[in-house]
Structure formats: structure tokens, C-alpha cells
Amino acid sequence: MLNRINDPDDLETVTPLECKAHPGYYIIPGHKNYVINRNGDVIRLSDGFSPKIYTEVTGYKTVRMKVGNSKTQVRVHRLLGEVFV
């Protein structure tokens, strides 16, 4: 017999933390120097720069972000999921 997992009543509601300097943009957990809006636009907080969004050959949108001393490419849909889901 299967038990019901993922009962909506058991799920915790998390409210995204909105950035005061950029209304409509929300802080990305794990990337505190970056914010994202619901359309997937990203802004770097340190200088207000909006990094270019690239499209992979697979169709996924990605953005290059600096994490510590290294740069990494992150898929935008994952960032949206971290913030809003």
C-alpha cells in the first residue's frame, strides 16, 4: 500500500525575500550578491550590472555568475526554482 507523500498541508510555505534596492527582484539563496525577478532577469547587487542571458543549444537559458573567486554558468530556471518554488 502506498502512503501519500507530498501532502500540500505538510509543505512549508516559503516567501521570497524581496530586494529593497530593486523592487520586484528577489534575493537568490546561495547567491546573495544576485537578485532575480519573475521573468528571469538577473542583477548583480554590487554594481547593478545585469549579466547577459545565454541560450544553450538545448534551449535552456543560462547566466554567468561569480561565486567566490570563480565564475560559473547557471541555468535560469534553476535560479527561479530556488527563489519561488
C-alpha positions in Angstrom: 0.0 0.0 0.0 1.3 3.4 -0.9 1.3 6.3 1.6 0.6 9.7 0.4 3.8 11.8 0.4 3.8 15.4 -0.6 0.5 16.3 1.1 0.0 20.0 0.5 -0.9 20.5 4.1 2.6 19.2 5.1 4.5 21.5 2.9 6.2 24.6 4.3 5.4 27.9 2.6 8.5 30.0 1.9 8.1 33.7 1.0 10.9 35.0 -1.3 12.9 37.9 0.2 12.4 41.0 -2.0 15.4 43.3 -2.5 14.7 46.8 -1.2 17.1 48.4 -3.7 15.4 46.7 -6.7 11.7 46.4 -6.2 10.3 43.3 -7.9 13.6 41.5 -7.7 14.3 38.7 -5.1 17.5 37.6 -3.4 18.7 34.2 -4.7 19.6 31.8 -1.9 23.2 30.8 -2.1 24.0 33.7 -4.4 23.5 36.7 -2.1 25.1 39.2 -4.5 22.5 38.5 -7.1 18.7 39.1 -7.4 16.2 37.8 -9.9 12.7 38.8 -11.0 9.8 36.6 -12.1 10.8 37.0 -15.7 14.3 35.5 -15.1 16.2 38.8 -15.3 19.2 38.8 -13.1 21.0 41.8 -11.5 24.3 41.8 -9.6 23.9 43.9 -6.4 27.5 45.0 -6.0 27.4 47.2 -9.1 23.8 47.0 -10.6 25.1 45.1 -13.6 22.7 42.8 -15.5 24.7 39.8 -16.8 23.9 38.6 -20.3 21.4 35.7 -20.6 22.7 33.0 -23.0 20.7 30.2 -24.7 22.3 26.8 -24.7 21.9 24.5 -27.8 19.4 22.6 -25.7 17.2 25.7 -25.4 17.9 26.4 -21.7 18.6 29.9 -20.7 21.8 30.4 -18.7 23.6 33.2 -16.9 27.3 33.5 -15.9 27.7 34.3 -12.2 30.7 34.8 -9.9 30.6 32.5 -6.9 33.6 33.2 -4.6 36.7 33.5 -6.8 35.3 31.5 -9.7 32.8 32.1 -12.4 30.0 29.6 -13.1 27.2 29.2 -15.6 23.8 28.6 -14.0 20.5 27.7 -15.7 18.0 30.5 -15.1 15.1 28.1 -14.5 17.1 26.6 -11.5 17.5 30.1 -10.0 13.8 30.8 -10.4 13.1 27.5 -8.7 15.4 28.3 -5.8 13.6 31.6 -5.2 10.0 30.9 -6.0 9.3 27.2 -5.5 
